[in-house]
Amino acid sequence: QVRLVEAGGGLVQVGGSLTLSCVANVRAYRMAWFRQAPGKEREFVADVSGRSDNYGDSVKGRFTVTRDMAKNTVILQMNNLKPDDTAIYYCAAGIDPFSSIFESWGRGTQVTVSA
């Protein structure tokens, strides 16, 4: 099973930036970021596999996901942060290239955007 460790969360003011990182113990086919705010459902943020990446509508143009295959690491660069971006951010990994399921999840890192 893939083990994931997130880092980089914290407190930032509106309009600021944060960078999240997630390190996996093995190489995964697809890696992604999700988030969950209090009282809300889990929301897809971004994923990356091979040379393609995808973003949730609420973060397009502000967030960028990149991957370092050699280090089994995925990075989420978050710019122009808004209060609605406040949430626990979770890293996820999928092993099977023929499945959209993410089998492994990190414990999450808190991101708080203050107005």
N, C-alpha and C positions, 0 to 999 in steps of 0.2 A: 504494500500500500504506500502511496505517496504521502510523505509528511511535508507540511507547509508551515513556514514561519513568516509572519508579516512583521513589518517595521515601518516607522516613519509617520505615524499618526501624531496628532497634537492639536493645539489651539492656534487658530489663525484668524486674522481680521478679514472682513469682507473685501474682496478684490485681491486677496493675497494668494500665495501658492504653497503647495505642499507636494512632496514626492513620497509615494509609498513603494515599498519593495516587498517582494515575496520570494523566498528561496525554497526550492524543492530538493528533496534528498535524491530524487531520480529524475530523469527526463520524462516529461509528459507531452502528449501530443498537443493538447490545447490548455491554455491557462487563462484564467479570467478573474475579474473583480466584480463582486456584488456588494451591495450595501443594504443596511436595514436601519431605518430611523425608528425611534420609539413610537409604538402604536401603528406602525405601517408595515406593509408586507416587504419581503426582500425584493430588491430591485436590481436588475442587470445593469452593470456599469460599462464594462468593456471586456473583450476577449481577444486573444491572439493565437493563431496557429499557422505554422508555416510562414507565409509571407502576407497573410491577410489579417486584418483586424476589424473589429466591429464595435460600435458604441451605442449606448442607450441614447434616446433622443434628448434627454435632459442634460447630457454632458457633451454632446457633439460640439466640436469647435473649441472646447475648453480643456478637455482631458485628452491625454495621449498615452497609449499603452505601447510599451516596447518590451522586447525580450532578448535576453542574453543566453543563447543556447549553451554556450560553453560553461556558464555558471549556473544553469538551471534556475534562472532568475527572471521574474517579470516585474517591470517597473510601471507605476501609474503616476504620470506627471499631471497634477491638477492645478490649473490656472484660473484666475478670475473667479475665485470661490465665492459661493453665495450661502446664506444661512440655510437654504434648503439642502445643501450638500452635507449638512451635519448628520452623521450616522456612524455606525460601526461598519467598517469596510472589511470584507472577507475575500481572501484569495481562494481560488478553486482550481482544481486540475482534473483534466480528463485524459485517460490513457488510450482509450479505444478511438482510432481515427474514424470509425464508422458509427460512432454513437455521439449524441449530443449531451449525454449525461456526464456530470462532473462527479467523480467518485470520491474525491478527497477535498477536504476543506480545512482552512486554517482556523485559528481561534479568533481572529479579528483584531482590528486596531481602530481605536476611536479617533474620529476626525470631528472637530468642533469649529464652526465658523461663527465668529461673533459679529454682531451688527455694529 
